[in-house]
Amino acid sequence: MKPYLPILPFLAKYPFLKLAGKFLEFEYGNLDSILKSNDDLVLSAKELGIKIVKSVLEGKICPEIEALKDLNEPFLCEECGVKGCRYKAEDELDRFRFCDYPLHQSEIYYKKLKLAKRIVVAYIFSKIAVSNLNEALRHKFAVREARRYREMLEKESVSFLRVVARDFGIRAKVVDGSFKVDVVDYLKGAVKIKAEEWKLVNRRLEDGFVFLSRREFVRLLEEYLRERLGERIGIKMDLGVRFEAKFEEIDVKDLGIKAECYPPCMKKILSDLRNGLNVPHSARFAIASFLLNIGMSVEDVVEIFRTAPDFDEEKTRYQVEHIAGQRGKGQEYICPSCETMKSYGNCYADDKCSKINHPIQYYLRCVKRKNSKT
Ligand code: SF4
């Protein structure tokens, strides 16, 4: 038997899975024995866990974690023909524990096992470190990490995405490449996404299931994930590090997308695009750079242009990636100032615009106002 074999590379890439907890329990017995262990693997994983949190708060990814995104191992269950696999076990995720996949070189198995153990234990320590942070920093950490995981999940197979959904308790089916998500589970994640197309009235709903494209499904997972990553766990442990003083500053990208706080100029451009009007180049640049600056993904920005009368997906993606700094000199463009917006006839100032000189400033003030009321 090779317990957890099909999922080991995925536990290393996605240690937030509850399944990782089951795996650790199997390997170490209980959490206490990990926390008190002087084992070399545990000690170095502890160091890595702290490094992960520090890097994320600095807006970086530590190299060992960055390298995991290239770990493109197949999901063995997709090709497995082993009779007697407990695929139909009551808890579907339990089946990994009884894996008997015919892998003939045991050193491959032990290599995968060692990596999974290291990263999952590092995740536990990073979780303890995050639990000790104040709310703003926990939010910052969760938003950044959820975004990173979403980018990796976008490249995973449908079978694995179903494992992730199940781990979050999301009831989902896959029909002809589209996902159908139980409406209650859909709403739990979608209520936190402000864009119009996520409102239930704008979705196809049949027999209690909401239809989502693969990309939208992964976006929904990101919301669940953000919640999980920002949760506190009830373990008090002094890891000998303090993050607060150094990382207090909040980045606009970490505030989440709050459509109700878009300035009037951006609302006007968005409404023109939605109505299929031909929006001038200066306004297209302004809305794309604005949305990217506040943290929207390239994919979501490309979708916004879909209703433009001359929409060309390839061209749009190229331009949006360029503005995001993923092409050319690798530098992200900043949204134009109010003065530039005015000079191009793209300004639609309201009374809240009187003391601001940049659309991002308008957005930040609005989000801060709203956050201070909650
Ligand atoms: S003043 Fe600035 S933020 Fe307000 S509508 Fe004009 S360009 Fe937009």
Residues whose N, C-alpha, C, O or C-beta is under 5 A from the ligand:
A	BS01	SF4	P263 P264 C265 C338 M341 C347 Y348 A349 D350 C353 H358 P359 Y362
